[in-house]
Amino acid sequence: MPKLKDYNSIKKYIFCLIFALAMGLSIYYGFQKQGFHEDEYYTYFSSNRSLGLYQPDRQWQDRQTILDEFAVKKGEGFNYGLVKLVQSWDVHPPFYYFIFHTLCSLVPGVFTKWTGIITNLIAFAISFLFLALIMDRLRVSPAVEVLTLVFWSLNPQTVSANIFVRMYAWLGALILACAYFHIRFIQDYEKEKSDLKGLFLKLLLPIMVTSYIGFLIQYFYIFFFVFIGIATAAIIAFVKKDIKNAAIYVGCCAVSLMLAVITYPACLSHLFGGYRGSGATGSFFDLGNTGMRFAFFTGLLNDFVFAGGLIIILIVILIGSMLKIASRSKRQFVAIPVKKETRKAADTRLEIIALFVASIGYFLMASKTALLVGSASNRYEMPIYSLLILLIFMDVFYVLDSFENRVLMEVFAAVMLALLIKGHVSDGKVLFLYPEDTAKIEYARDNSSEVAVVMFNPVTAHNVWRLTDEILEYPEVYYMDETNLDKVTDERVVNASRIILYVADEDCQSKAIDNLLDSCDNLSEITWISLEDMWTTFEID
């Protein structure tokens, strides 16, 4: 690493290079993305819907009718009132959907993954900026600064957040903004504490605005906000010995959340009465699942962020700490001069404590309340991965730096970069690409001139969303309720020489298929084509 003076002169160029590489990597994986998670379909639908997606029984539905529910129709853009209303019917706050709907409104009639990816890349740029500002405020070493930005921005899970068309990239941006403004508040407090107007406008108002938006991006924001708020209030009240200003801080934080509730009152029913709120509350108070959930999400952190190498870091920290303690004990009667860099690091200990409390608090709370859906559960912890990486690397550097051997840090950096490459190349840990959808879409495209029939389960009719990419390859599709076993009478169906059948998992699935075969005199043979979650594709000749 170059000397500090030389590093500062080229720092912005190094950061720009890292940012450009990270953007390029996410765009590369964006091109590899072939399909959508069901929740991604919900993002498009709930942001851009027109009449409302529905599945009519024994009726045709043309491609444009379906497309109009996932893309903004011409003349219906920038309809934020409808976006807010639709979210109030579900369990999410609306701000992310406002942002996404805005980008979709700029390209009416277009249903593409790139509107979602670009929305997330904007959030990534904001996250990158605030992470750099946080490290500047904490005065971390150049080695940690560069390694953290490289490892986080190029990490498979950061890429996954950027290409997953949901609100988690934006939640990460708001969490980093919240962390930065709290660090700034603690550091600049002494300078502004006597001027209430300056304290509010310069330090408290940015926290309030960030928290207002953060809460309306995703409710998990509250986990980070509460923990960093408790730590900050304690620092002001007991370390700075200013209970009055601590109370003002708490009051301002409360006001920001109250304004969010007043703006979006549906949040109360979402948090305390919705299916996700009730489920999360039940999981939170179930103490018996704590160990299992913590182990599950720690395993995700190890496997998907550190490519199985988290144990290496823990060993480095443990052995290094033991050696450091042993070295100190031998020199306990010797006056040891404190280096200038050490004093600077000590100056930020309060901010680091607040950041640690908030980051671990968020990780634990998300572990307790998030859905357990395999590797996809990473999305709930992705917003905090940046700060966890930073704190871990700072800890490693603190341990290794005491040995005054630059090679140790260089070896550690090389190992981390090797793990980063492993996560991409050999482990393939970037999520939400769905390469298996390519063959299914191509099959639908090759058979787009045939009669397409979709048999849906009326109890879970919304799962037709999972077929959207395939259905949109046909000019129109014929919908059938599987529980309706009346004879099919539509002439185009009963006279078809070939049918591409998409059938949902349901108890009467076989009876529904038999009913279709009995209704079509020209068809007798059924061939299995493919299977996907909740749906099976058949070819009937």
C-alpha positions as CSV (number, residue, x, y, z in Angstrom):
1,M,0.0,0.0,0.0
2,P,1.4,3.4,-0.9
3,K,2.1,6.0,1.8
4,L,-0.9,7.8,3.1
5,K,-0.2,11.1,1.3
6,D,0.2,9.3,-2.0
7,Y,-2.9,7.2,-1.4
8,N,-5.1,10.2,-0.7
9,S,-4.0,11.8,-4.0
10,I,-5.2,8.8,-6.0
11,K,-8.0,7.6,-3.7
12,K,-10.8,8.9,-5.8
13,Y,-9.4,7.1,-8.9
14,I,-9.1,3.8,-7.0
15,F,-12.7,4.2,-5.8
16,C,-13.9,5.0,-9.3
17,L,-12.2,2.0,-10.7
18,I,-13.7,-0.3,-8.1
19,F,-17.1,1.2,-8.7
20,A,-16.8,0.8,-12.5
21,L,-15.7,-2.9,-12.1
22,A,-18.6,-3.5,-9.7
23,M,-21.2,-1.9,-12.1
24,G,-19.8,-3.9,-15.0
25,L,-20.0,-7.1,-13.0
26,S,-23.6,-6.6,-12.1
27,I,-24.5,-5.7,-15.6
28,Y,-22.8,-8.8,-16.9
29,Y,-24.9,-10.9,-14.5
30,G,-27.9,-8.9,-15.5
31,F,-27.5,-10.3,-19.0
32,Q,-27.2,-13.8,-17.6
33,K,-30.6,-13.4,-15.8
34,Q,-33.1,-15.5,-17.7
35,G,-36.2,-15.6,-15.4
36,F,-37.9,-14.1,-12.4
37,H,-38.7,-15.1,-8.9
38,E,-42.4,-15.0,-8.1
39,D,-41.8,-12.0,-5.8
40,E,-40.2,-10.2,-8.7
41,Y,-43.3,-10.7,-10.8
42,Y,-45.2,-9.2,-7.9
43,T,-43.0,-6.1,-8.0
44,Y,-43.9,-5.5,-11.6
45,F,-47.6,-6.3,-11.1
46,S,-48.1,-4.2,-7.9
47,S,-46.2,-1.3,-9.4
48,N,-47.7,-1.2,-12.9
49,R,-51.1,-3.0,-12.8
50,S,-54.0,-1.8,-14.9
51,L,-57.3,-3.7,-14.5
52,G,-55.8,-6.3,-12.2
53,L,-54.4,-9.7,-13.1
54,Y,-57.1,-12.3,-13.2
55,Q,-57.6,-15.9,-14.5
56,P,-61.0,-16.4,-16.2
57,D,-62.4,-19.9,-16.3
58,R,-63.0,-21.4,-19.8
59,Q,-62.0,-18.1,-21.5
60,W,-59.2,-16.8,-23.7
61,Q,-56.9,-14.1,-22.6
62,D,-54.6,-12.3,-25.1
63,R,-51.0,-11.4,-24.6
64,Q,-51.6,-7.7,-24.4
65,T,-54.1,-8.1,-21.5
66,I,-51.5,-10.0,-19.5
67,L,-48.7,-7.6,-20.5
68,D,-50.7,-4.6,-19.4
69,E,-50.5,-5.9,-15.8
70,F,-46.7,-6.0,-15.7
71,A,-45.8,-2.9,-17.8
72,V,-47.1,0.6,-17.5
73,K,-49.8,1.3,-20.2
74,K,-49.4,4.5,-22.2
75,G,-51.2,7.3,-20.4
76,E,-51.1,5.5,-17.1
77,G,-47.6,6.3,-15.9
78,F,-46.6,8.1,-12.7
79,N,-49.8,7.0,-11.0
80,Y,-48.4,7.0,-7.5
81,G,-51.8,7.0,-5.8
82,L,-52.6,3.6,-7.3
83,V,-49.2,2.2,-6.4
84,K,-49.7,3.3,-2.8
85,L,-53.2,1.8,-2.7
86,V,-52.1,-1.6,-4.1
87,Q,-49.3,-1.8,-1.5
88,S,-51.8,-1.1,1.3
89,W,-53.7,-4.2,0.2
90,D,-50.6,-6.3,0.8
91,V,-47.9,-6.1,3.4
92,H,-45.3,-3.7,2.1
93,P,-44.6,0.1,2.3
94,P,-44.7,2.0,-1.0
95,F,-41.6,4.0,-1.4
96,Y,-39.5,1.4,-3.3
97,Y,-42.5,0.8,-5.6
98,F,-42.7,4.6,-6.3
99,I,-39.1,4.5,-7.5
100,F,-39.6,1.4,-9.6
101,H,-42.9,2.7,-11.0
102,T,-41.1,5.9,-12.0
103,L,-38.6,4.1,-14.1
104,C,-41.2,1.8,-15.7
105,S,-43.3,5.0,-16.5
106,L,-40.4,6.2,-18.6
107,V,-40.7,3.2,-20.9
108,P,-44.5,2.5,-21.2
109,G,-45.5,-0.8,-22.7
110,V,-42.1,-2.4,-21.9
111,F,-41.8,-5.4,-19.6
112,T,-38.1,-6.0,-19.1
113,K,-35.7,-7.1,-16.4
114,W,-33.6,-4.0,-17.0
115,T,-36.0,-1.5,-15.4
116,G,-35.7,-3.5,-12.2
117,I,-31.9,-3.9,-12.5
118,I,-31.3,-0.2,-13.2
119,T,-33.5,0.7,-10.2
120,N,-31.2,-1.4,-8.0
121,L,-28.0,-0.1,-9.6
122,I,-29.0,3.4,-8.6
123,A,-29.4,2.1,-5.0
124,F,-26.0,0.4,-5.3
125,A,-24.3,3.7,-6.3
126,I,-25.9,5.4,-3.3
127,S,-24.7,2.5,-1.1
128,F,-21.2,2.7,-2.5
129,L,-21.0,6.4,-1.8
130,F,-22.2,6.1,1.8
131,L,-19.9,3.1,2.6
132,A,-17.0,5.1,1.4
133,L,-18.1,8.1,3.5
134,I,-18.5,5.9,6.5
135,M,-15.0,4.5,6.2
136,D,-13.7,8.1,5.8
137,R,-15.4,9.1,8.9
138,L,-14.1,6.1,10.8
139,R,-10.6,6.8,9.5
140,V,-10.0,3.2,8.6
141,S,-6.7,2.3,7.1
142,P,-6.2,2.4,3.3
143,A,-5.8,-1.4,3.2
144,V,-9.2,-2.0,4.9
145,E,-10.9,0.8,2.9
146,V,-9.9,-0.7,-0.5
147,L,-10.4,-4.4,0.5
148,T,-13.8,-3.6,2.0
149,L,-15.0,-1.8,-1.2
150,V,-13.6,-4.5,-3.4
151,F,-14.9,-7.5,-1.4
152,W,-18.4,-6.0,-0.8
153,S,-19.1,-4.4,-4.2
154,L,-17.9,-7.4,-6.2
155,N,-19.4,-10.0,-3.8
156,P,-21.9,-12.5,-5.2
157,Q,-24.5,-11.4,-2.7
158,T,-24.2,-7.7,-3.6
159,V,-24.6,-8.7,-7.3
160,S,-27.6,-10.8,-6.3
161,A,-29.2,-7.8,-4.6
162,N,-28.6,-5.7,-7.7
163,I,-30.3,-8.1,-10.0
164,F,-33.1,-9.2,-7.7
165,V,-36.0,-6.9,-8.6
166,R,-37.2,-6.2,-5.0
167,M,-36.5,-3.5,-2.5
168,Y,-33.5,-5.0,-0.7
169,A,-30.8,-3.0,-2.6
170,W,-32.6,0.2,-1.6
171,L,-33.0,-1.0,2.0
172,G,-29.2,-1.5,2.1
173,A,-28.7,2.1,0.7
174,L,-30.9,3.5,3.4
175,I,-29.2,1.5,6.2
176,L,-25.8,2.8,5.1
177,A,-27.2,6.4,4.9
178,C,-28.6,5.9,8.4
179,A,-25.3,4.6,9.7
180,Y,-23.4,7.5,8.1
181,F,-25.6,10.2,9.5
182,H,-25.5,8.7,13.0
183,I,-21.7,8.5,12.9
184,R,-21.6,12.1,11.8
185,F,-24.0,13.0,14.6
186,I,-21.7,11.4,17.2
187,Q,-18.6,12.9,15.8
188,D,-19.9,16.5,15.3
189,Y,-22.1,16.6,18.4
190,E,-19.6,18.6,20.5
191,K,-19.3,21.2,17.8
192,E,-23.1,21.7,17.4
193,K,-24.6,20.8,20.8
194,S,-24.9,24.4,22.1
195,D,-26.7,25.6,19.0
196,L,-30.1,23.8,19.0
197,K,-31.0,25.1,15.5
198,G,-27.6,24.0,14.1
199,L,-27.9,20.6,15.9
200,F,-31.3,20.1,14.3
201,L,-30.7,21.3,10.8
202,K,-27.2,19.8,10.4
203,L,-27.3,16.6,12.4
204,L,-30.9,15.6,13.3
205,L,-32.8,16.5,10.2
206,P,-30.8,14.2,7.9
207,I,-31.4,11.3,10.3
208,M,-35.1,12.1,10.4
209,V,-35.4,12.3,6.6
210,T,-33.4,9.1,6.1
211,S,-35.5,7.2,8.6
212,Y,-38.7,8.4,7.2
213,I,-37.8,7.1,3.8
214,G,-36.1,3.9,5.2
215,F,-39.2,2.9,7.1
216,L,-41.3,3.4,3.9
217,I,-38.8,1.3,1.8
218,Q,-38.9,-1.8,3.9
219,Y,-40.1,-2.5,7.5
220,F,-36.9,-4.3,8.4
221,Y,-35.2,-0.9,8.4
222,I,-36.6,-0.4,11.9
223,F,-34.3,-3.1,13.2
224,F,-31.2,-1.1,12.4
225,F,-32.7,2.2,13.3
226,V,-33.8,1.1,16.7
227,F,-30.4,-0.5,17.6
228,I,-28.3,2.4,16.4
229,G,-30.7,4.8,18.1
230,I,-30.4,3.0,21.4
231,A,-26.6,3.1,21.1
232,T,-26.5,6.8,20.0
233,A,-28.9,7.9,22.8
234,A,-26.8,6.1,25.4
235,I,-23.6,7.7,24.1
236,I,-25.1,11.2,24.2
237,A,-26.8,10.7,27.6
238,F,-24.1,8.8,29.5
239,V,-20.8,9.4,27.7
240,K,-21.4,13.0,26.6
241,K,-23.5,13.5,29.8
242,D,-26.2,15.4,28.0
243,I,-29.6,13.9,28.8
244,K,-31.5,16.8,27.4
245,N,-30.0,16.5,23.9
246,A,-30.3,12.7,24.1
247,A,-34.0,13.2,24.7
248,I,-34.3,15.7,21.8
249,Y,-32.6,13.0,19.6
250,V,-35.0,10.3,20.7
251,G,-37.9,12.7,20.2
252,C,-36.8,13.6,16.6
253,C,-36.4,9.9,15.8
254,A,-39.9,9.2,17.1
255,V,-41.3,12.1,15.1
256,S,-39.8,10.7,11.9
257,L,-41.5,7.4,12.4
258,M,-44.8,9.0,13.4
259,L,-44.7,11.0,10.2
260,A,-44.2,7.8,8.2
261,V,-47.2,6.2,9.9
262,I,-49.3,9.3,9.3
263,T,-48.3,9.2,5.6
264,Y,-48.9,5.5,5.3
265,P,-51.4,4.3,8.0
266,A,-51.7,0.9,6.4
267,C,-48.3,0.1,7.9
268,L,-49.9,-0.5,11.3
269,S,-52.1,-3.3,9.9
270,H,-49.1,-4.7,8.0
271,L,-47.0,-4.8,11.1
272,F,-49.5,-6.0,13.6
273,G,-52.3,-7.7,11.6
274,G,-51.0,-8.7,8.2
275,Y,-49.9,-12.3,7.5
276,R,-46.2,-11.3,7.4
277,G,-46.5,-9.2,10.6
278,S,-48.3,-12.0,12.5
279,G,-45.8,-14.6,11.2
280,A,-42.8,-12.5,12.1
281,T,-44.2,-11.7,15.5
282,G,-44.8,-15.4,16.2
283,S,-41.3,-16.3,15.1
284,F,-39.8,-13.6,17.2
285,F,-41.4,-14.7,20.4
286,D,-40.7,-18.4,19.7
287,L,-37.5,-18.7,21.7
288,G,-37.1,-22.4,20.7
289,N,-36.1,-21.5,17.2
290,T,-33.5,-18.9,18.0
291,G,-30.5,-21.2,17.8
292,M,-31.6,-22.8,14.6
293,R,-32.4,-19.5,12.9
294,F,-29.1,-17.9,13.9
295,A,-27.2,-21.0,12.7
296,F,-29.1,-20.9,9.4
297,F,-28.4,-17.3,8.6
298,T,-24.8,-17.5,9.9
299,G,-24.4,-20.4,7.5
300,L,-25.7,-18.2,4.6
301,L,-23.2,-15.5,5.5
302,N,-20.4,-18.1,5.5
303,D,-21.4,-19.9,2.3
304,F,-22.7,-17.1,0.1
305,V,-20.6,-14.0,1.3
306,F,-17.3,-15.6,2.4
307,A,-17.4,-18.7,0.1
308,G,-17.1,-21.0,3.1
309,G,-14.1,-19.1,4.5
310,L,-15.6,-17.3,7.5
311,I,-13.8,-19.8,9.7
312,I,-10.5,-18.6,8.3
313,I,-11.3,-15.0,9.5
314,L,-12.4,-16.2,12.9
315,I,-9.2,-18.2,13.3
316,V,-7.1,-15.1,12.3
317,I,-8.9,-13.0,14.8
318,L,-8.7,-15.5,17.6
319,I,-5.1,-16.5,17.2
320,G,-4.1,-12.9,16.5
321,S,-5.9,-11.7,19.6
322,M,-4.3,-14.4,21.8
323,L,-0.8,-13.5,20.5
324,K,-1.5,-9.8,21.0
325,I,-2.6,-10.4,24.6
326,A,0.5,-12.5,25.2
327,S,2.7,-9.8,23.8
328,R,1.1,-7.2,25.9
329,S,1.5,-9.2,29.1
330,K,5.2,-9.5,28.5
331,R,5.5,-5.8,28.2
332,Q,3.0,-4.7,30.8
333,F,5.7,-2.9,32.8
334,V,7.2,-1.2,29.8
335,A,6.0,2.3,28.7
336,I,4.9,1.8,25.1
337,P,4.5,4.9,23.0
338,V,1.1,5.2,21.3
339,K,1.3,5.8,17.5
340,K,-0.6,8.6,16.0
341,E,-2.7,6.1,13.9
342,T,-3.6,4.3,17.0
343,R,-4.9,7.5,18.7
344,K,-6.9,8.2,15.6
345,A,-8.5,4.8,15.7
346,A,-9.3,5.2,19.4
347,D,-11.1,8.5,18.6
348,T,-13.7,6.5,16.6
349,R,-14.4,3.8,19.2
350,L,-17.8,5.2,20.2
351,E,-19.0,5.3,16.5
352,I,-17.7,1.8,16.0
353,I,-19.5,0.5,19.0
354,A,-22.8,2.1,17.8
355,L,-22.2,0.6,14.3
356,F,-21.5,-2.8,15.8
357,V,-24.6,-2.8,18.0
358,A,-26.8,-1.8,15.1
359,S,-25.3,-4.3,12.6
360,I,-25.4,-7.3,15.0
361,G,-28.9,-6.2,16.2
362,Y,-30.2,-6.1,12.6
363,F,-28.6,-9.5,11.8
364,L,-30.2,-11.1,14.8
365,M,-33.6,-9.5,14.4
366,A,-33.7,-10.4,10.7
367,S,-32.6,-13.9,11.6
368,K,-35.5,-14.2,14.0
369,T,-38.3,-12.8,11.8
370,A,-37.3,-13.5,8.1
371,L,-38.8,-16.2,6.0
372,L,-36.8,-19.4,5.7
373,V,-36.7,-20.0,2.0
374,G,-33.3,-21.6,1.4
375,S,-30.6,-19.5,-0.3
376,A,-33.2,-16.9,-1.2
377,S,-33.3,-15.9,2.5
378,N,-30.0,-14.1,1.9
379,R,-32.2,-11.2,0.6
380,Y,-33.2,-10.3,4.2
381,E,-29.5,-10.0,5.4
382,M,-28.1,-8.5,2.1
383,P,-28.7,-4.9,3.4
384,I,-26.4,-5.5,6.3
385,Y,-23.6,-7.5,4.6
386,S,-21.7,-4.3,3.7
387,L,-21.3,-3.3,7.4
388,L,-20.6,-6.8,8.6
389,I,-17.8,-7.1,6.0
390,L,-16.4,-3.7,7.1
391,L,-16.5,-4.5,10.8
392,I,-14.9,-7.9,10.3
393,F,-12.1,-6.5,8.2
394,M,-11.5,-3.7,10.7
395,D,-11.2,-6.3,13.4
396,V,-8.7,-8.4,11.4
397,F,-6.6,-5.3,10.6
398,Y,-6.6,-4.2,14.3
399,V,-5.3,-7.6,15.2
400,L,-2.7,-8.0,12.4
401,D,-1.5,-4.4,12.5
402,S,-0.2,-4.8,16.1
403,F,2.4,-7.2,14.7
404,E,3.7,-4.4,12.4
405,N,4.2,-6.8,9.5
406,R,2.6,-5.6,6.3
407,V,2.9,-9.0,4.7
408,L,0.3,-10.5,7.1
409,M,-2.4,-8.0,5.8
410,E,-1.3,-8.6,2.2
411,V,-1.7,-12.4,2.7
412,F,-5.1,-11.9,4.3
413,A,-6.2,-9.7,1.4
414,A,-5.1,-12.3,-1.1
415,V,-7.0,-15.0,0.7
416,M,-10.2,-12.8,0.7
417,L,-9.8,-12.1,-3.0
418,A,-9.4,-15.8,-3.7
419,L,-12.6,-16.5,-1.8
420,L,-14.3,-13.8,-3.8
421,I,-13.3,-15.4,-7.0
422,K,-14.3,-18.8,-5.7
423,G,-17.8,-17.5,-4.9
424,H,-18.2,-16.5,-8.5
425,V,-16.3,-19.1,-10.5
426,S,-16.4,-22.5,-8.8
427,D,-19.3,-22.0,-6.3
428,G,-21.7,-20.0,-8.5
429,K,-23.2,-18.1,-5.6
430,V,-24.9,-15.3,-7.5
431,L,-28.7,-15.9,-7.0
432,F,-31.9,-15.1,-8.9
433,L,-30.5,-15.8,-12.4
434,Y,-32.8,-18.7,-13.2
435,P,-30.8,-20.2,-16.2
436,E,-33.2,-23.1,-16.2
437,D,-35.9,-20.9,-17.5
438,T,-34.2,-20.5,-20.9
439,A,-35.2,-23.9,-22.2
440,K,-38.8,-23.3,-21.1
441,I,-39.1,-20.0,-22.7
442,E,-37.6,-21.3,-25.9
443,Y,-40.0,-24.2,-25.9
444,A,-43.0,-21.8,-25.6
445,R,-41.6,-19.6,-28.4
446,D,-41.1,-22.6,-30.7
447,N,-44.7,-23.7,-30.0
448,S,-46.3,-20.2,-29.9
449,S,-48.6,-21.1,-32.9
450,E,-50.2,-24.0,-31.0
451,V,-53.2,-23.8,-28.6
452,A,-51.9,-23.0,-25.1
453,V,-54.1,-24.1,-22.1
454,V,-53.4,-23.0,-18.5
455,M,-55.1,-25.1,-15.9
456,F,-54.9,-23.2,-12.6
457,N,-55.7,-24.1,-9.0
458,P,-58.4,-21.5,-7.9
459,V,-57.1,-21.5,-4.4
460,T,-53.6,-20.3,-5.6
461,A,-54.5,-18.7,-8.9
462,H,-51.9,-16.0,-8.4
463,N,-49.2,-18.7,-9.0
464,V,-50.0,-18.3,-12.7
465,W,-47.4,-15.4,-12.3
466,R,-44.7,-18.0,-12.3
467,L,-45.5,-18.8,-15.9
468,T,-45.5,-15.2,-17.1
469,D,-42.3,-15.4,-19.3
470,E,-43.7,-18.5,-21.0
471,I,-47.3,-17.3,-21.4
472,L,-46.2,-14.1,-23.0
473,E,-44.7,-16.1,-25.9
474,Y,-48.2,-17.0,-27.0
475,P,-50.6,-14.6,-28.8
476,E,-53.3,-15.8,-26.3
477,V,-53.9,-18.6,-23.8
478,Y,-57.0,-20.5,-22.7
479,Y,-57.6,-20.6,-18.9
480,M,-59.3,-23.4,-17.1
481,D,-60.2,-23.9,-13.5
482,E,-59.0,-27.4,-12.5
483,T,-61.9,-27.9,-10.1
484,N,-64.5,-27.3,-12.9
485,L,-64.9,-30.7,-14.5
486,D,-67.7,-29.7,-17.0
487,K,-67.0,-30.8,-20.5
488,V,-64.9,-28.3,-22.5
489,T,-66.9,-26.8,-25.4
490,D,-64.6,-24.1,-26.9
491,E,-64.3,-25.0,-30.5
492,R,-60.7,-23.9,-30.9
493,V,-59.7,-26.1,-28.0
494,V,-61.7,-29.2,-28.7
495,N,-60.8,-29.1,-32.4
496,A,-57.1,-28.5,-31.8
497,S,-54.6,-30.9,-33.4
498,R,-52.1,-30.1,-30.6
499,I,-52.2,-28.5,-27.2
500,I,-49.5,-27.2,-24.9
501,L,-50.8,-27.7,-21.4
502,Y,-49.6,-25.9,-18.3
503,V,-51.2,-27.5,-15.3
504,A,-50.9,-26.5,-11.6
505,D,-50.4,-28.9,-8.7
506,E,-53.8,-29.7,-7.3
507,D,-55.6,-32.8,-6.0
508,C,-57.9,-33.1,-9.0
509,Q,-55.1,-32.4,-11.5
510,S,-55.4,-35.9,-13.2
511,K,-59.2,-35.6,-13.4
512,A,-58.9,-32.2,-15.0
513,I,-56.5,-33.5,-17.6
514,D,-58.7,-36.5,-18.3
515,N,-61.7,-34.2,-18.8
516,L,-59.7,-32.1,-21.3
517,L,-58.7,-35.3,-23.2
518,D,-62.3,-36.6,-23.2
519,S,-63.5,-33.3,-24.6
520,C,-61.0,-33.3,-27.5
521,D,-61.7,-36.0,-30.1
522,N,-58.5,-35.3,-32.1
523,L,-56.1,-35.8,-29.1
524,S,-55.1,-39.0,-27.3
525,E,-51.4,-38.9,-26.4
526,I,-50.0,-36.8,-23.6
527,T,-46.2,-36.2,-23.2
528,W,-44.5,-34.8,-20.2
529,I,-42.2,-31.9,-21.1
530,S,-41.0,-30.2,-18.0
531,L,-41.6,-29.5,-14.3
532,E,-41.2,-26.3,-12.3
533,D,-42.3,-25.1,-8.9
534,M,-46.1,-25.8,-8.7
535,W,-46.4,-26.3,-12.5
536,T,-46.0,-29.2,-15.0
537,T,-45.9,-28.7,-18.8
538,F,-47.4,-31.4,-21.1
539,E,-47.7,-31.7,-24.8
540,I,-51.0,-33.3,-26.0
541,D,-51.2,-34.7,-29.5
